[in-house]
Amino acid sequence: MAKLKLDLHDIYNKGDKIEQELNNIIEEAVEKKIKTVEIIPGKGSGQLKKRVLKFLDQPHIKKQYHRINKDKDNFGRVFVYFKK
């Protein structure tokens, strides 16, 4: 099963770059009909994860995916699942 992965560790302090990378990965998943995107905001203070979840909750983004799953075994990971 094809899956895309976005690790935000390298750009955690570059606000506009974070949004751009999140937009890019969502668009790529939709275009290529990828079923799962793994986003790694890291564990840290949790602020980056909150930012990722807030981004995913925007209406124009939310309508593009089926559901999200916050990894219960790894706080620093979020999965985004897409419909076919």
N, C-alpha and C positions, 0 to 999 in steps of 0.2 A: 504494500500500500504506500503510495507516494505521500510524503509529508515534507513540509517546509519548516525551517527552524530559524528563529531570530534571537540572537543573543545580544542583549542591550548593555552588557558589562562595559564595553569600550566607549559607549556614548552616553552613559548614565547622566552626565552633567551637561549635555548639549541639548537643551530643551526643544528647539525647532527640528533638530536632526532626529530626535526620538519620534516625533509625530510623522515626519517624512518617511522614516523606515517602517513604522507601523502601517502607514497608508500603502507603501510599496508592497509589503508582504501580503496584505489583504487583497490588493488588486491582483497580484501574481497568483494567489490561490484561486481567486474567482476565474481569472483568464485560463488558467491551466487545469481547472476543475480538480484541484487538490482537495482532499477531504479533511486534512488536519494540518493546523499550524501550531507549532510549539513556540511560545514566547518565553524567554528567560530574562526576567528583570533582576534576578538575583535575590538573595535573602536580605541583606542590608537592613535599613530602617523600615522598609516596607513602603516608602514614599513612591518609589518608581513603580512598584506593583499597583499601587492605588492609581497612579497616573495611567498605566496601561489599561486598567479596568474602566477608568473614566472614559478613555478614548474609545474603548470597545462598546461602551454604553451609549454613545452618540447615535441618534436615530438613523442617520444616513449610513453609518457603519453597521449598526445592529441588524439592519434588514438584509445584509449581505451574508451573514452566517447563521447557522442553525442554533448553536449553543456554545457556552464556554464551560470549562472545568478547571477549577483551581486545584492543582495536584495536592492531595491530602498528605502524601508522603514526602513532598518536597515543596516547601513554602515558596521557593524562588522560581516556580514554573507555572505557566498558564497554558492550557490547550484551547484552541478555537476550532470548532468542528463546523464543516460546511455541508449543505445539502448538495446532492448531485446536480 
